[in-house]
């Protein structure tokens, strides 16, 4: 088995109590299958999973849902992510759904996946900031947006991944001249993606494709 | 009439796992045989039941010749006791019972004698009964699948296999709901939900509950309870990449969004050429090559089932 394959099935979600509700009746937490106490890292992970599940090419949904239903669910996923990843929007959403979220929290199953908690730091994030959407590719700019949305500073990523701060800045800044050689860059991108709970394979693939296109364009 | 979990609550607390769904060739018999061996090796008494009408060859996966004794010998009274038609295997505590047609007929029948047969099977001594249902979709197969509150679906990460699994799951799901209600009006709504070409606007389980609530609030609640307690299991077989593994999570999420059910993703088995070699040699993989990647995956799933069994005797 390849070394990076999961040795045991770990569920990307810990929220299992939505019962029989239409997508328009579900809370944002139910839509992303997370608990109302989810950290930003858990939200990001759940969003990645939901986006993948309801992707246009997904094998898991086309024979169960109509194209219109898939479209509707995808819209709901994007909206849930946009609100929950924004500290102030999430706060006001939680306040307006206080009662129902309280019930959900109580009936929540024990998490099947242990994600280390990373405390959110008080850095205000603009509600108007663009959200990483399903069709966008991972490039430096996108990674920075996701990181900022999760209120994680670059120093923390550097400490966690042991990648130098300068290298991370070059990656985010898409500084083609200063990026490390490809063989190292792959590893750095993978480490960075994992620290943000992103799909490492897709991040590396997207970033390198973006890099190639940029190189072609400049030459 | 669907026999519910009384079987799992019999005096010796036997756990019944039914392995079905998907399509032929998704690896149900391979997984049933090898999982049974693993459970036996963990110290449990296991009976494997071959109920695959389309291709009853569980014996081949166990390295046994075509069985001489089957259930029909018991039915036709050629043997006195049911345990006389149980075939021993090379693994201690692992027995095989064959006779798919007789078994499924019994499921389908109101005949007292045949119902007695089912009861006899349920009273066989053992900790686990693993029933290989094959890829069929008939009423008796569905009822057997529903006999335990959660059967196991074996799926490969291919569109055809996933499509067939959803088709099977839908049939089992609605059949279960239909048995839970007594109102003819609500039964009619369930039939409409199953018929995608119906003129009524019930396209999914959620719309069904809404419609049922308008007709009979109490019956609608029964449906909701059935949905909450219906928790089938999923094994993804022949996975070749990490992306394939993730399809299992996606199926789980899709089922939650569509049916409102909690599908347990038990695990995956990697694509491994050793599986083909072991089948050709008619030797169970977990005995022939226990260190192969696929054998390790099966063993891991079996240990999960075993620990769940210890945690809760009621399946």
Boltz contact constraints between the chains, C-beta under 6 A:
constraints:
  - contact:
      token1: [A, 1]
      token2: [B, 293]
      max_distance: 6.0
  - contact:
      token1: [A, 9]
      token2: [B, 265]
      max_distance: 6.0
  - contact:
      token1: [A, 9]
      token2: [B, 267]
      max_distance: 6.0
  - contact:
      token1: [A, 12]
      token2: [B, 249]
      max_distance: 6.0
  - contact:
      token1: [A, 16]
      token2: [B, 262]
      max_distance: 6.0
  - contact:
      token1: [A, 19]
      token2: [B, 260]
      max_distance: 6.0
  - contact:
      token1: [A, 20]
      token2: [B, 206]
      max_distance: 6.0
  - contact:
      token1: [A, 20]
      token2: [B, 209]
      max_distance: 6.0
  - contact:
      token1: [A, 20]
      token2: [B, 224]
      max_distance: 6.0
  - contact:
      token1: [A, 20]
      token2: [B, 227]
      max_distance: 6.0
  - contact:
      token1: [A, 20]
      token2: [B, 260]
      max_distance: 6.0
  - contact:
      token1: [A, 22]
      token2: [B, 206]
      max_distance: 6.0
  - contact:
      token1: [A, 53]
      token2: [B, 250]
      max_distance: 6.0
  - contact:
      token1: [A, 53]
      token2: [B, 253]
      max_distance: 6.0
  - contact:
      token1: [A, 59]
      token2: [B, 159]
      max_distance: 6.0
  - contact:
      token1: [A, 59]
      token2: [B, 162]
      max_distance: 6.0
  - contact:
      token1: [A, 59]
      token2: [B, 247]
      max_distance: 6.0
  - contact:
      token1: [A, 60]
      token2: [B, 247]
      max_distance: 6.0
  - contact:
      token1: [A, 60]
      token2: [B, 250]
      max_distance: 6.0
  - contact:
      token1: [A, 60]
      token2: [B, 251]
      max_distance: 6.0
  - contact:
      token1: [A, 60]
      token2: [B, 254]
      max_distance: 6.0
  - contact:
      token1: [A, 61]
      token2: [B, 254]
      max_distance: 6.0
  - contact:
      token1: [A, 63]
      token2: [B, 163]
      max_distance: 6.0
  - contact:
      token1: [A, 63]
      token2: [B, 166]
      max_distance: 6.0
  - contact:
      token1: [A, 64]
      token2: [B, 166]
      max_distance: 6.0
  - contact:
      token1: [A, 64]
      token2: [B, 254]
      max_distance: 6.0
  - contact:
      token1: [A, 64]
      token2: [B, 258]
      max_distance: 6.0
